Amino acid sequence: MSFEAVADLAVEHLTGVGHLVILAKKAAKAFTPLSRSR
């Protein structure tokens, strides 16, 4: 594998992880009011 291919894979992996983190934060914000109201 060339360096460019490895770099592309690394970027895709990092952006994928970043997307999951953003989704997790959104989910946490959505669930926080529900847990407080109980």
PAKOLMI-682823 format. One record per residue (C-alpha): x, y, z. Coordinates in steps of 0.02 Angstrom, whole numbers, padded with zeros to 5 digits. Layout:
! residues N
> X; Y; Z
> X; Y; Z
...
***
This chain:
! residues 38
> X; Y; Z
> 00000; 00000; 00000
> 00062; 00173; -00042
> 00075; 00311; 00087
> -00070; 00402; 00003
> -00182; 00249; 00022
> -00136; 00231; 00206
> -00166; 00417; 00235
> -00337; 00407; 00151
> -00385; 00258; 00260
> -00328; 00350; 00416
> -00429; 00505; 00371
> -00584; 00400; 00334
> -00565; 00309; 00500
> -00541; 00471; 00598
> -00688; 00558; 00516
> -00795; 00404; 00545
> -00749; 00404; 00730
> -00781; 00591; 00740
> -00953; 00564; 00663
> -00992; 00431; 00793
> -00936; 00547; 00934
> -01051; 00685; 00867
> -01196; 00563; 00857
> -01162; 00504; 01034
> -01161; 00683; 01099
> -01325; 00721; 01009
> -01403; 00564; 01082
> -01342; 00611; 01256
> -01417; 00785; 01239
> -01581; 00710; 01179
> -01591; 00586; 01324
> -01537; 00706; 01462
> -01705; 00800; 01473
> -01796; 00633; 01476
> -01696; 00569; 01624
> -01717; 00734; 01718
> -01906; 00739; 01697
> -01928; 00570; 01784
***
